[in-house]
Amino acid sequence: MHYRTLGKTGFKVSEISFGAWAIGGSWGEVADVDAMAALHKACELGINLFDTADVYGDGRSERLLARLKRERPGEPLVIATKAGRRLSPHTAEGYNRANLRAFIERSLQNLETEALDLVQLHCPPTEVYYRPEVFAALDDLVQEGLIRHYGVSVEKVEEALKAIEYPGVATVQIIFNLFRQRPAELFLREAQAKGVGILARVPLASGLLTGKLNPDWQFAADDHRRFNRHGEAFDVGETFAGVPFEVGLAAVAAIRSLVPPGASMAQFALRWILMHEAVSCAIPGAKNPQQVIDNAHAAALPALAEEVMAQCAALYRHTIKPHVHHRW
């Protein structure tokens, strides 16, 4: 495993880290024993950053990570969580000092810690980025010692660019993968210039970029890939990166010829992300140890050739860009 600096936090984090949405909920049933086995395997492979949120399984994901820390005492794990999506309705007005404190105090309990390593606003409404008082409240929580660092998780590039105008924003989590290449046009460069860490989320486009899905794939009723394909529950960009399922499958078929011998489609997709030096880490999810192993091996792949990167860019322009580029 290789490590990169996570922006202003100073944390050295594994290039391939662990996204804990899948072990919390909305991805079909995952038993505790499988979730814990996946988390332990991640640690064994050198993964040291785990990204979660207070709403993943209504705190289940955070509590599983607290258990991981208990079972691996002394290991320097970085736990990044998120706050804000517990609001109902989810409005900009809800991102106030009192609510943020309440969310953070709940996460402190779930994670069994006195201070959170990194708190990220959880894809708030765009208006929140234009409210300096929200970021001032986070600054105060840092001063109080309840959180060590804070950042944002965004839907849109425009939100990310606005967020990094605030000096306290240490990290930005953004969808960045072979099917969502817009951040590479401007945002990655701007964030790197300001010393902001970048967590690439939805790196495998909800499993599309594993190359394992097919037109007849049956998703569980509680899997967002079944119930959110058109944005019924939350932003459609969270599901298959906003790419229509059939379009994504066709694009994956075209990518297969670029995957080097001995590598999986998922490893190739993750290595493509790591080719961008501004990225601190990619955070693929995993439901079991084998998925963790497959993801982690992406860090060991050789750099992709310029020709291959150019072909990936061309495929995006011609096949995927019309569906996503203007939206996020």
N, C-alpha and C positions, 0 to 999 in steps of 0.2 A: 504494500500500500504506500502511496505517496501522499504528502501533506502540503497544504497551502494555507496561507494566512487568511483568516476570515475578517478582512477589512479592519476597521478601527477597533474591533474587539481584541485583536492580538492573538486570539486562539489559533493554534495550528490544528487544522481539521483535515480529516481524510477526504481525498478527492471524491471518492465514492462514499457517501454517507447513507443514512437510513431514514426514509420517510415513513412515519408511523401512522398514517391515516388508515392503511389497510388493516392494521391490527386493532384499530379502534372501532370501525364500523363503516357501513356503506359500500363494502366490497364483498359481501357474502360472509358467511359464518367463518370465523377463525377462532379455534379453541385456544384457551390460555396456554395450554402445554405447547402448542405449535408456535404461538406468538413468542413465548419465552425462549423456545429453542432457536427461533430466528434471531432474536436479540443477542443471545449468548454467542451464536455463530458469528454474528457481525463483530462482536468484540474480539473474538479469537482471530479474525482476519484483519484486525487493525482499524476497523471502523470505530470512530470515536465521537461523531456528531449524530445526534438523533433528533429529528424534527417532529414535533407533535403539535397538538392544539387542545384547548380546553373542551372543545365540542366533539372531538373524535371519540365516539362512544360515550358522550356525556362525561368525559373524564377518565374513561377506561384506559385509553392509551397512555395518559400521564401516569396513572397508577401502576400500569405494567412497567413503565420506565423507572418508577420509584422502587419497584421490586427488583429490577435489574441492578440498580445501584446498591441495594441491600445485599444482593447475592454476589456482587463483585466489589467488595469494599476496597477503597483506596485507588480504584482505577480512575484516571482523569477523563471522565466522560463529559461532553458538552451537551446539554439539553436545551434545545430551542423550542419554545412553545409560542402559542398565539392567543390573542384576546380580541373580543369584539363580536364574534358571531353568536354569542349567547343572547344578544339583544333581540327583542321581539316587540315591536318591529325593528328591523335592522336599519336604523336611520343615523344620519350624521350627528343629530342632536344627542344620541345615546353615547357618543364617544366623549363623555365628560369625565371630570376628575373623580367623582364619586364612583361611577360605574367601573372605570379602569382600575381603581384601587380594589374594588370588590372582586373583579375578575382575577386580578393578580394574587390577591389573598387566597382565593380558592385554588389557584394553580400551585401556590406554595404548599397548601395542605396536600393536594393530590401528589405532588412530587416530593413531599416530605423533606423540604429544604428551607433554609432561612433566606435565601436569595436566589432569584431566577437568573440563569446565565444569560439568556437572550429572550426578550419578549418582542413579538412582532404583531403589529396591528393586522387583523385577519381580513384582508380584502375589504376594507371599509368603503363606503360610498365615496365617490370622487371628491365631493365637497370637503371631506375630512382633511384632505391634503392642503386645503386652503384655509385651515383653522390653526393658526400658530399656537393657540391655547392648548390644543391637544398635545402637541409636542412639548410644550412647557410643563404640562402635567407629568409627562414621562420623564423629563429632566429632573423634576422634583422627586419622583420615585427612585431614580438612580441615586440622588443625593441622600435619600433616606436609607438606602441600602437594601431595598426590597428587590430591585433588579440591578444587574450589573451592566447590561447593555440593552439597547432597543433598536428595532428596525421595523420594516413593513413587509407585508406580503401583498402583492398587487395583482390586479387583473390586466391593466393597460400600461403600455410603455409611457404614456403621458403622465400617469400617476407616479411611476417610478422616477421620472425626471423631476417632477415637482418635489417628491419626497427627499431627494438628496440635496435639495436646497437648504434643508434644516441640518445644522452641524451635528446634532446629536444622533442622527440616523446613521447607525453603524453598518447596517446590512439591508439588502433588498432581496426578497424572494420573488422570483418571476418565472412564468412559464417560458422555458427555452429548450427547444429540441429541434430535430430535423423538420418537424412540421410547424414550428413556431420560430422562425428565424429573424423576425423583425428586431428584437433587442440588439442584434449584432450590428445593425446599421448605425446607431448612434449611442444608445444607452450604455452598452458595455464600456465603451471608451470614456464616457463622461463619469461613470461610476468609478472606474479604475483611477481616473485623474484625481478624484476626491477621496480616494482611499476607502471606498465603500465595498464591503464584501457582497458577493452575489451567490445566492443559493438557487440553483436551477431546479425548479419543481416541474412535476408532470414530465419527467425526462423521457419516459417511454410512451407518452401519449396514451395513458390508461391501458397499457398492454398492447396497443396496436404495433408498436415498434419492437415488440418481442418476436414478431413474425409467427406467433403461435395461433392467432385467432383466424377464424374463417367465417364465411357468410352464414353458416348454420349454427354458430356458437350460441349456446344457451347460457345466459347470465341469470343468476339468482334474483329473486324478486326484490331483495334488499341490496342489490348491487347497483350503484349509480349509473353504470354502463347500460343498464336496462331502463331505469326510471328517469334519467336526466338527459337523454339524447337531444332533446330540444329545449333544454333549460327549464324544465318543469319545476325543479327543486332549488337550483342555484345556477350560477353563470354557466352557460353551455360550454364555455371555453375550458372548464374543469374536466369535461368528459371527452375523451379522445382528442384533447387539445382544441376542440371546436371543429374538427374536421369531420364531415359526414363519413359514417362508418365504411360505406362501400368505396368512397374515394380514397380513404386511408388504406384499405386493403389493396387496392390497385397500386398505390404508391409504394407500399411495402414490397409488392412483387417486383417492382422496378428496381428497388434498392438492393435486392438479394444479390445481384451480380457484383455489387461493390464490396460485399462483405469478404474480408480476407479468409483464406483457408484456416480452419481451426478455431475461428471466432463465431460466436452466435450473433444473430441480428441485434439482440439487446446490447451485447457488449460493443458492437460497432456503433450503435446509436449513442451509447454513453461516452465512448471514446471521441465521437464527433463533438460532443459538448465540451469535453476536456481540452480540445484543440484550441479553445478560446481562453487565453491566459487570464482574462479578467474574471472568469468564473472561479469561485472559491471551491465549490463542490456541487455535485449532482446528488439529488436525494430520491433515488428510486425506492419504491415500497417493496415489501416482501412479506409473504404469509408463512414461509417455511424456510428451513436452513438452505435447501438447494437453491432457492431463488436468491438468497443472500450470496451464496458462493458464485453463482453465475454473474451477478451484478459486480461483485468485488473484483473479479478477474478482468474487468474492463480496464482497470487502472494499469494493468501489466501489458496491454496491447501496445505495439509500436505506434508512433505518430502516423496519422493518415497522410498519404501523399497529396500534394497540391492538386493534382489532377482529380483525385477522388473528391476532395473538398469542392472543387469546381463543379463536378458532376452532381453533387448533392445540392449545390446552390441552384443549378439549372433545373433539376427535378422540382425543387420547391417553387421556383418561379413559374413553371409551366403547369404544374399539377395542383399544388396546395395553396399558393399565395392568393388566388382569387377568392378562396373561401374564408381566409383568416386575417390576412395582412391589414386590411382596413378597419378591422373590428377591435383589435387589441394592440 
